[in-house]
Amino acid sequence: MPAISREEVAHLARLARLKVSDDELDMFAGQLDVILGSVARVGEVAADDIPPTSHAVPLTNVLRADVVQPSIDREMVLLAAPAAEDGRFRVPRILTEGE
């Protein structure tokens, strides 16, 4: 006898708005019973001494460490800019005061 009944399968089908025939109710009840049994077996395998995992393989950071290093001098950069003012790049205005 399946753990899930035909009536439960019919109820699930109604909730999912699926049209299911009588033959399909029996077939789905058997299939869902197998699925529920498999899920139950997975729960039995889980042991307290096995830590939970989120990935099958370990994750490693592929980025380099964030280390402060000397950079290009600000004055050198501004000398190469098309326009500079007060120690900053000068760019064309795109907004007016009222916007």
HELIX and SHEET records of a PDB file:
HELIX    1   1 ARG A    6  LEU A   15  1                                  10    
HELIX    2   2 ASP A   22  VAL A   45  1                                  24    
HELIX    3   3 ARG A   74  ALA A   80  1                                   7    
SHEET    1   A 2 ALA A  84  GLU A  85  0                                        
SHEET    2   A 2 ARG A  88  PHE A  89 -1                                        
END                                                                             
